[in-house]
Amino acid sequence: MTNLGALRGGPITEVCRWEDDYWEMFAGPGPDVPEGEGRLVPLGCVLAADPSLAPVVELAVGEGLWRDGEGGGWNRWERQATPG
């Protein structure tokens, strides 16, 4: 899943793997993607368009990466400890 901003050439800055065969990759913050702008695209197509996304295939389910912009280094999302 990606958004129109990424498909129009915007740098993907957030990635999360939610299932074995399902990633969400957005240009900009995922929660800010307007409803109706999400698109299902084969992972290979996204990787072919932006080889800097290669590290996303190594993510375990539930892990994510973010970066400040195109060409920036990837950072892992840190999971917040659950209270209790």
Phi, psi and omega per residue, in radians:
M1 nan 2.337 3.060
T2 -2.474 -3.071 -3.131
N3 -2.098 2.903 -3.112
L4 -1.067 -0.578 3.110
G5 -1.015 -0.741 3.112
A6 -1.208 -0.713 -3.132
L7 -1.186 -0.382 3.100
R8 -1.593 0.124 3.048
G9 1.867 -0.023 3.098
G10 -1.195 2.544 -3.133
P11 -1.199 2.308 3.056
I12 -1.283 2.185 -3.064
T13 -2.057 -0.202 3.121
E14 -2.363 2.352 3.104
V15 -2.449 2.387 3.010
C16 -2.462 2.464 3.081
R17 -1.799 2.021 -3.059
W18 -1.732 -0.443 3.131
E19 -2.509 3.005 -3.134
D20 -0.920 -0.717 -3.090
D21 -2.109 0.602 -3.115
Y22 -2.518 2.050 3.059
W23 -2.082 2.639 2.940
E24 -2.005 2.234 -3.096
M25 -2.330 2.097 -3.054
F26 -2.230 2.518 2.911
A27 -1.485 1.891 -3.050
G28 1.672 3.074 -3.110
P29 -1.145 2.247 -3.140
G30 -0.930 -0.773 -3.132
P31 -1.120 -0.316 -3.122
D32 -1.590 -0.019 3.138
V33 -1.236 2.109 -3.130
P34 -1.082 2.526 3.087
E35 -1.009 2.389 -3.133
G36 1.653 -0.135 3.134
E37 -1.757 0.028 3.085
G38 -1.412 2.510 3.119
R39 -2.428 2.400 3.022
L40 -1.475 2.173 -3.091
V41 -2.368 2.438 3.090
P42 -1.037 2.406 -3.123
L43 -0.965 -0.717 -3.126
G44 -1.030 -0.620 3.117
C45 -1.163 -0.730 3.138
V46 -1.164 -0.742 3.130
L47 -1.141 -0.635 3.116
A48 -1.159 -0.622 3.141
A49 -1.315 -0.506 -3.100
D50 -2.504 1.558 -3.126
P51 -1.057 -0.304 3.119
S52 -1.197 -0.138 3.109
L53 -1.493 -0.009 -3.083
A54 -0.866 -0.665 -3.127
P55 -1.059 -0.316 -3.093
V56 -1.171 -0.420 -3.132
V57 -1.243 -0.290 3.129
E58 -1.554 -0.090 -3.125
L59 -1.184 2.429 2.973
A60 -1.421 2.774 3.085
V61 -0.986 2.275 -3.128
G62 1.624 -0.116 3.120
E63 -1.658 2.760 -3.139
G64 -2.554 2.847 3.094
L65 -2.312 2.675 3.028
W66 -2.524 2.762 3.059
R67 -2.613 2.828 -3.096
D68 -1.313 -0.465 3.137
G69 -3.124 3.129 -3.132
E70 -1.008 2.309 -3.135
G71 1.523 -0.230 3.094
G72 -1.281 2.714 3.115
G73 -1.263 2.608 3.128
W74 -1.398 2.484 3.065
N75 -2.098 2.474 3.093
R76 -1.438 2.469 2.992
W77 -1.265 2.330 3.074
E78 -1.602 2.281 3.108
R79 -1.321 2.372 3.106
Q80 -1.387 2.372 3.077
A81 -1.163 2.414 3.109
T82 -1.466 2.201 3.139
P83 -1.064 2.539 3.056
G84 1.833 nan nan
